[in-house]
């Protein structure tokens, strides 16, 4: 353990018991205190009150050479008493000295501690101020740099203002154009809806016209078939009539002369050679149509400006005339029976 020591009104430092024993000014009455804790809180006592220091001091005293017995015997008894009285007075003086020294020491140490605290506060304040000054210098340098940059940029501010003004004018024009475009888009949307409706109506009419055209084509095919059958029947009837007339003329030649005399002048059908057989005598019949052949539909490119034209109306087919074979047969029968009445 180390101890503070008070010598000649000063505290030179803290020492170990061995170091204290080596000091000539340190004795059992020297004020010491443990070096642990604060100085103001120490209990200053004589060095002989601490066992470790007292033991070392006693060992030091024992190591010194003791005075001889002859010197002790030479002292008279009154001298011994005087020495004892001096020792008693010296002990009281030592106590007073210790008290005075302790008070002085406490005051001195208190002043030193206060001064130390003040110095510490001043040192901390100075350090803080130095740091603040360094920070302020750094901030000032940065501010100067920023100021220089801003001054350089100040020259560009008028150009930027002019550019902003032009951009605002351009943006205003773009907004106007956008409004016009939106209005035109709305109108185009309305037109688009109208055209789409018209297109749907035109498609519907086209489908209806296609259906009507299919019906008409089927009707035309049916009429062509019926006409073909009737033409075949007419050709057969004419062939039978010619053969019948030939047979009648062969059987009754005079009947043929009378018939020729009474018959009105009218164009007769051209004579055709007699067929070898009924199957071979029939000429190939071409089906006739009451309408011209259908041409492939020409697709017209429709636009959204005008609707497509309506398909032509379906007209009813003309009423077929009375077959010529039937009329010829009726005339022949009338002539034949009229000749039979004369005979």
C-alpha positions in Angstrom: 0.0 0.0 0.0 1.2 3.5 -0.7 0.9 6.5 1.6 0.8 10.2 1.3 3.4 11.9 3.5 3.4 15.5 4.9 6.9 16.9 5.3 7.8 20.6 5.9 4.3 21.8 4.9 4.2 19.9 1.6 3.0 16.6 0.3 5.8 15.4 -1.9 3.9 12.4 -3.1 2.8 8.8 -2.2 5.4 6.3 -1.1 5.5 2.7 0.0 6.5 1.8 3.6 10.0 0.8 2.4 10.5 4.2 0.7 9.2 6.0 3.8 11.7 4.1 6.0 14.5 5.1 3.7 13.6 8.8 4.2 15.5 10.4 7.1 12.8 13.0 7.8 10.1 10.4 8.3 9.6 9.1 11.8 6.8 7.6 13.9 5.2 11.1 14.4 5.2 12.0 10.7 1.7 12.6 9.3 0.8 10.0 6.7 -2.5 8.8 5.1 -3.4 6.0 2.7 -3.2 7.0 -1.0 -6.5 5.4 -1.8 -9.5 7.8 -2.5 -9.5 11.6 -2.4 -7.0 13.6 -0.4 -9.7 15.7 1.4 -11.3 12.5 2.7 -8.1 11.1 4.2 -7.6 10.6 7.9 -4.1 11.9 8.5 -2.4 10.1 11.3 1.0 9.5 12.7 3.1 7.0 10.8 3.5 4.9 14.0 -0.2 4.2 14.0 0.0 2.1 10.8 1.3 -1.4 11.6 3.3 -1.8 8.4 5.0 1.6 8.7 5.6 1.1 12.4 7.2 -2.3 11.9 9.6 -1.0 9.3 10.4 2.1 11.4 11.1 -0.1 14.4 13.3 -2.4 12.3 15.2 0.7 11.2 15.7 1.9 14.8 16.9 -1.6 15.8 19.3 -1.6 13.0 20.9 1.6 14.3 23.8 1.2 16.8 22.6 1.6 20.4 24.5 3.9 22.8 26.9 2.2 25.3 26.0 1.4 29.0 28.8 3.7 30.1 27.0 6.7 28.6 23.8 5.8 30.3 25.5 5.3 33.7 27.2 8.7 33.4 23.8 10.4 33.4 22.6 11.5 36.9 19.1 10.8 38.0 18.0 14.5 37.9 19.1 14.6 34.3 16.9 11.6 33.6 13.9 13.3 35.1 14.5 16.4 33.1 14.7 14.3 30.0 11.4 12.7 30.9 9.8 16.1 31.4 11.2 17.3 28.1 9.7 14.2 26.5 6.3 14.9 28.0 6.4 18.5 26.9 7.6 17.4 23.5 4.7 15.0 23.1 2.2 17.7 23.9 4.0 20.0 21.5 3.8 17.3 18.9 0.1 16.9 19.4 -0.4 20.6 19.0 1.9 20.6 16.0 0.0 17.7 14.5 -3.3 19.4 14.9 -2.0 22.7 13.5 -0.2 20.8 10.7 -3.3 18.8 10.0 -5.5 21.9 9.7 -2.9 23.6 7.5 -2.7 20.5 5.4 -6.4 20.3 5.0 -6.7 23.9 4.0 -3.7 23.6 1.6 -5.0 20.4 0.1 -8.5 22.0 -0.2 -7.1 25.0 -2.0 -5.0 22.7 -4.2 -8.1 20.6 -5.1 -10.2 23.7 -5.7 -7.4 25.1 -7.9 -7.1 21.7 -9.6 -10.9 21.7 -10.3 -10.7 25.2 -11.6 -7.8 24.3 -13.8 -9.6 21.2 -15.0 -12.7 23.2 -15.8 -10.6 25.7 -17.5 -8.8 23.0 -19.5 -12.0 21.3 -20.5 -13.5 24.7 -21.4 -10.4 25.6 -23.4 -10.5 22.2 -25.1 -14.2 22.6 -25.9 -13.6 26.1 -27.2 -10.8 24.9 -29.3 -13.0 22.1 -30.8 -15.7 24.6 -31.4 -13.3 27.0 -33.0 -12.0 24.2 -35.3 -15.6 23.2 -36.1 -16.5 26.8 -36.8 -13.4 27.2 -39.0 -14.3 24.1 -40.9 -18.0 25.3 -41.3 -16.7 28.7 -42.3 -14.5 27.1 -45.0 -17.4 25.0 -46.3 -19.7 28.1 -46.2 -17.1 30.0 -48.2 -16.9 27.2 -50.7 -20.7 27.1 -51.0 -20.8 30.9 -51.3 -18.3 30.7 -54.2 -20.3 28.0 -55.9 -23.5 30.0 -55.4 -21.9 33.2 -56.8 -20.8 31.2 -59.9 -24.3 29.9 -60.3 -25.9 33.3 -59.9 -24.6 34.2 -63.3 -26.7 31.4 -64.8 -29.9 32.4 -63.0 -31.2 34.9 -65.7 -30.6 32.3 -68.4 -32.5 29.7 -66.3 -35.3 32.2 -65.7 -35.6 32.8 -69.4 -35.6 29.1 -70.1 -38.3 28.5 -67.4 -40.4 31.2 -69.0 -40.1 29.6 -72.5 -40.8 26.2 -71.0 -44.0 27.6 -69.4 -45.1 29.1 -72.7 -44.4 25.8 -74.4 -46.2 23.8 -71.8 -49.2 26.1 -72.1 -49.2 25.5 -75.9 -49.0 21.8 -75.3 -51.9 21.9 -72.9 -54.0 23.8 -75.5 -53.0 21.2 -78.1 -53.9 18.4 -75.7 -57.3 19.9 -75.1 -57.9 20.2 -78.8 -56.7 16.6 -79.3 -59.0 15.4 -76.6 -61.9 17.2 -78.2 -61.1 15.8 -81.7 -60.7 12.4 -80.1 -64.1 12.6 -78.6 -65.6 13.6 -81.9 -63.8 10.8 -83.7 -65.0 8.4 -81.0 -68.6 9.5 -81.7 -68.0 9.2 -85.5 -66.5 5.8 -84.9 -69.5 4.6 -82.9 -71.8 5.9 -85.6 -69.8 4.2 -88.4 -69.7 1.0 -86.4 -73.5 1.1 -86.0 -73.9 1.8 -89.7 -71.5 -1.0 -90.5 -73.4 -3.4 -88.4 -76.6 -2.4 -90.1 -75.0 -2.8 -93.5 -73.7 -6.2 -92.5 -77.2 -7.2 -91.4 -78.7 -5.9 -94.7 -76.0 -7.7 -96.6 -76.8 -10.9 -94.8 -80.5 -10.4 -95.5 -79.7 -9.7 -99.2 -77.6 -12.8 -99.4 -80.4 -14.9 -98.0 -82.9 -13.3 -100.5 -80.4 -14.0 -103.3 -80.1 -17.6 -102.2 -83.8 -18.0 -102.2 -84.1 -16.3 -105.7 -81.3 -18.6 -107.0 -83.1 -21.7 -105.7 -86.4 -20.4 -107.3 -84.6 -19.8 -110.6 -83.1 -23.3 -110.5 -86.5 -24.7 -109.9 -88.0 -22.8 -112.8 -85.2 -23.8 -115.1 -85.8 -27.4 -114.2 -89.5 -27.1 -114.8 -88.9 -25.3 -118.1 -86.5 -28.0 -119.2 -89.0 -30.7 -118.4 -91.7 -28.8 -120.4 -89.4 -28.3 -123.3 -88.7 -32.0 -123.4 -92.4 -32.7 -123.2 -93.0 -30.2 -126.1 -90.3 -31.8 -128.2 -91.9 -35.2 -127.6 -95.4 -33.9 -128.5 -94.2 -32.2 -131.7 -92.5 -35.5 -132.7 -95.7 -37.4 -132.1 -97.8 -34.8 -134.0 -95.5 -35.0 -137.0 -95.7 -38.8 -137.1 -99.4 -38.6 -136.7 -99.7 -36.1 -139.6 -97.5 -38.3 -141.7 -99.6 -41.4 -140.9 -102.9 -39.5 -141.6 -101.4 -38.1 -144.9 -100.4 -41.7 -145.9 -103.8 -43.1 -145.1 -105.9 -40.2 -146.5 -104.0 -38.2 -149.0 -107.1 -36.2 -149.9 -107.6 -35.2 -146.3 -104.1 -33.8 -146.4 -104.9 -31.8 -149.5 -108.2 -30.4 -148.1 -106.4 -29.6 -144.8 -103.7 -27.7 -146.7 -106.4 -25.9 -148.7 -108.4 -24.9 -145.6 -105.5 -24.2 -143.4 -104.6 -20.5 -143.1 -101.3 -19.4 -144.4 -99.0 -19.5 -141.5 -95.4 -20.4 -141.2 -95.0 -24.1 -140.5 -92.4 -25.6 -138.5 -89.4 -26.9 -140.4 -89.5 -30.6 -141.2 -87.1 -32.7 -139.4 -86.0 -36.2 -140.3 -87.8 -39.0 -138.7 -85.9 -40.4 -135.8 -84.9 -44.0 -135.9 -86.0 -44.5 -132.3 -87.7 -42.2 -129.8 -84.6 -42.3 -127.6 -82.3 -41.3 -130.4 -84.6 -38.7 -132.0 -84.6 -36.4 -129.0 -82.2 -33.6 -129.5 -80.1 -32.4 -126.6 -82.1 -29.8 -124.7 -80.5 -26.8 -123.2 -82.2 -25.5 -120.1 -83.5 -22.1 -120.7 -83.5 -19.4 -118.0 -85.9 -16.6 -117.6 -83.1 -14.3 -116.4 -79.6 -13.7 -117.7 -76.9 -15.8 -116.1 -75.8 -14.6 -112.8 -72.5 -12.9 -112.8 -70.2 -13.2 -109.9 -70.9 -10.5 -107.4 -68.6 -7.6 -107.6 -67.5 -6.6 -104.2 -67.6 -2.9 -103.8 -65.3 -1.2 -101.3 -67.5 0.4 -98.8 -66.5 3.4 -96.9 -67.9 5.0 -93.7 -68.9 8.1 -95.6 -72.1 6.7 -97.2 -74.1 3.5 -96.6 -73.9 0.6 -99.1 -76.6 0.5 -101.8 -79.6 -1.8 -101.3 -79.8 -5.0 -103.3 -82.2 -5.0 -106.3 -85.7 -6.1 -105.6 -86.7 -9.6 -106.5 -89.3 -9.4 -109.2 -91.7 -12.3 -109.8 -91.1 -14.5 -112.8 -93.3 -13.8 -115.8 -96.3 -16.1 -116.3 -95.3 -18.9 -118.7 -97.0 -18.9 -122.1 -99.1 -21.8 -123.3 -96.9 -24.5 -124.7 -96.7 -24.5 -128.5 -97.1 -28.3 -128.6 -100.5 -28.1 -126.9 -101.7 -25.4 -129.3 -100.6 -27.4 -132.3 -102.3 -30.5 -131.0 -105.5 -28.7 -130.4 -105.4 -27.2 -133.9 -104.7 -30.6 -135.4 -107.6 -32.3 -133.6 -109.9 -29.6 -134.7 -108.9 -30.0 -138.3 -109.1 -33.7 -138.2 -112.6 -33.9 -136.7 -113.8 -31.2 -139.1 -112.6 -33.3 -142.1 -114.4 -36.4 -140.7 -117.7 -34.6 -140.7 -117.4 -34.0 -144.4 -116.8 -37.6 -145.2 
